[in-house]
Amino acid sequence: MKNLKGTLSNTFGGFLTIRGTASFTDIVALSEPKDYQRDTIPTHLKEIEQFYDRGEAVFFPEVILSLELQFDFNEAGSASLNGSPTNHILNGAKFKSNVNDIQISSNKSGMATVSIPDGVVPFGRIDGNHRLSVTNTSQVLTEEIPFCIVLFNSDNVDKNEKSLFFNINSKGRPLTTEETLKSIIDDETNFSASELQDNPSFGWQYYLAREVKKQVNFALLPNLRKAIQPDIRAFLVATISLMLEKELLPKDDVSIEKLLGLLSNVNNLFNDTELVNITSSGLLSAFVYYQKTSPQKVHLFTNWVLKNHIFELTDMGIHEFINIFDKIAESKKKEVFVSMQFSADTQQNYEAIKNAIDEINAEHDENLDIREIRIDQFNTGYSYDINDEILSLIETCGLLVADLSKGNKNVYHEIGYLMGLNKGQGLNHDNFILIHNSACGVASDDVGFNLVSIKQLRVNDSNALRIQLKEQIEIYYGL
């Protein structure tokens, strides 16, 4: 037999309750979640477990439990019950269920005892299910935690349980992340720099957010004001947390200047574009992230945000923006950029390239999705610098096929740009294929001395070009 003790009271709203404390282990063993509860979230449970184990400022709000007072009025002796079970208890009488033997007794001072037979799990969890679902912790198992048991008659238990669950979880306005962070980040008296840096409940992101916030000057960052100012603490903590997680910033004061520099770069990027209308701090965080991780990707990310009106979104976080765009960027790695002079006398070369790619798509995994990109047929749907667009496509494509057959200056520019990117990133020059078809031009006239020493695919007709280029692309993609 288990006994729980607490104060009996008829509360606001007409609910009969018993409030007291009991061990965490007993509350868990004597209660179970109801079907209307939210599913537990493993990451949330892990956070709660770590919070318990740290044991710092651990405060346990009341767990709200329901208890159905079961009673069979058709059984002999039921007439001794003074009205409904709740009225019987409210009038000071002892209640004993003739269904599951649960007993409730109270004294004149208002103290009540709930006696539960072994093997009976009588309580439903109305609020606190996540807090009670943590199992991998030793810190709270024997600790006393507060409970509130709401007593229900059998004829109204289900409706009232769900009504209470709804009201508890929907009526209050929870604190925003910004409001919560303000109490910690802005209080340098109680939360020193070392406290933020070393306390596992906080971390370097809190300290760096505090220091960067002090130096943010919106007169110098006017294009970021809409996105940052309303939730500056939440923006900085989220952004810095990701950067630290990815080891893009050190846990050091030098990160303060680095972050301010990244914000300045993004502010300049937003000049004279619709990006100044961004109000999503998550989207702005993504811009800062790409500015640090891959300046080459920033062009493509900017184009994606503008073309698809992503700047109008308001309720996505930094991880969601990055996860979506990284998948898009990954698909770009399977695109083949065709750099050539597009004219009547080079059409046969273009057809040979296109046919080689089409054959690869037909013969191999359809998810490979290799396709050519012709800038002369590319339309983003908004005003843009065509040179920037070309360079952005080169930066993100998986493979460049450059036709030297007519010695076109633009082709040389695009090859040189990719070679410069490769050198800057310490990469080999294996992400482009140089071709020349003597049916369209003379190699000694078309190929400059600076490319003579680089391997080229030289052929005499378009059919040979198709066959050999297909083989080279298959080798490049490991098909």
Disulfide bonds with the S-S distance in Angstrom:
none
